[in-house]
Amino acid sequence: MALSTSVSVAKPCFSVNAISNPYCKPGTMDSPSVKIVSAGDSQLFGTKISISISITRSLSARTFQTRRMIAVAKVSKGSVPPSFNLKDQEGRTVSLSKFKGKAVVLYFYPADETPGCTKEACAFRDSYEKFKRAGAEVIGISGDGPESHKAFAKKYRLPFTLLSDEGNKIRKEWGVPGDFFGSLPGRETYVIDKKGVVQLVYNNQFQPEKHVDETLKMLQSL
């Protein structure tokens, strides 16, 4: 920063000239350089103040992909989702194909022990008998490991399967959209019928208990 001042008597006026770079390129967070090359004449108590300031500020060329999350999953209503083999809370390998011939409610959630995910898990637990009467299997999936799932299921007495998608591979394959520009894993539930076809895709990050209501409605209509 360069700063120079001179003092003399002058007529009252004030002017500022500023030069700045063009807007950032779309999709980046590069900060434009800003230069204030002069701040002209100003009368303050009969005194002329002439100030020249040069400020240049720039950030390193840090590319920030501004991702506008489009809530369109690869797995959609009417499609047959790809199968998977994942570890459950007991360390056993579980395949989606194992449930063919049975309705499945499969819900992706961000993480064990978080407030919203705990509410959602407990809501599925409290309605578990309703799901059993509807002939449906409930499965939860997150990026937590089997040990985390085991502790989570034990603490809240969860009677259903929790699968470990470490690295979020299946989440990505299914195209589960994230929230907050992808910084938060999405909360999405799928109802799959006995033929293995998706009949409902429900996404609601902030009302986790509604996943239970919506899936039960769908199961009753199958």
FENFENBEL-V19794 format. One line per field, one symbol per residue. phi: phi as a letter, one per 40 degrees, with the letter a starting at -180 (. if undefined). psi: psi as a letter, one per 20 degrees, with the letter a starting at -180 (. if undefined). burial: # if it has 16 or more other ideal C-beta (glycine too) atoms within 10 Angstrom, else .. Layout:
# FENFENBEL-V19794
phi = ???
psi = ???
burial = ???
This chain:
# FENFENBEL-V19794
phi = .bbbbabacaccaaabbbbbccdccdgbbccccbbccabccbcbfgbcbbbbbbbbbacccbcbcccccccbcccbdgcbcccabbcccbgccbbcccccgbcbbbbcbcacgcdcccccccccccbdccccccgbcbbbbacccdcccccccccbfccbcbbbbcgfccdcccgcccbffgcbdcbbbbbbcccgbcbabbbacbbdccccdcccdccccc
psi = pppqqqprprqorpqppqpqrrqqqpjrkppqqppohqocpppoljppoppppopppqrqnopoonoooomoqhorpiroqqrroqpaijjqppqhhhjpjqqpooppqgqqjqghhgggghghghjhhhhghikqpppqprjqrhhggghghggjlpjrppqompikghgghikoqrrlkiippqopppppahijppipoppohimhhhhgghhhgghhi.
burial = .........#.........................#..#..#.....##.......................#.#...#.#..#.####....#.#..#...########.#...###.######.##..#..#.#########.#.###.##....#.######....##..######.....#########..#.#####.##..#..##..##.##...
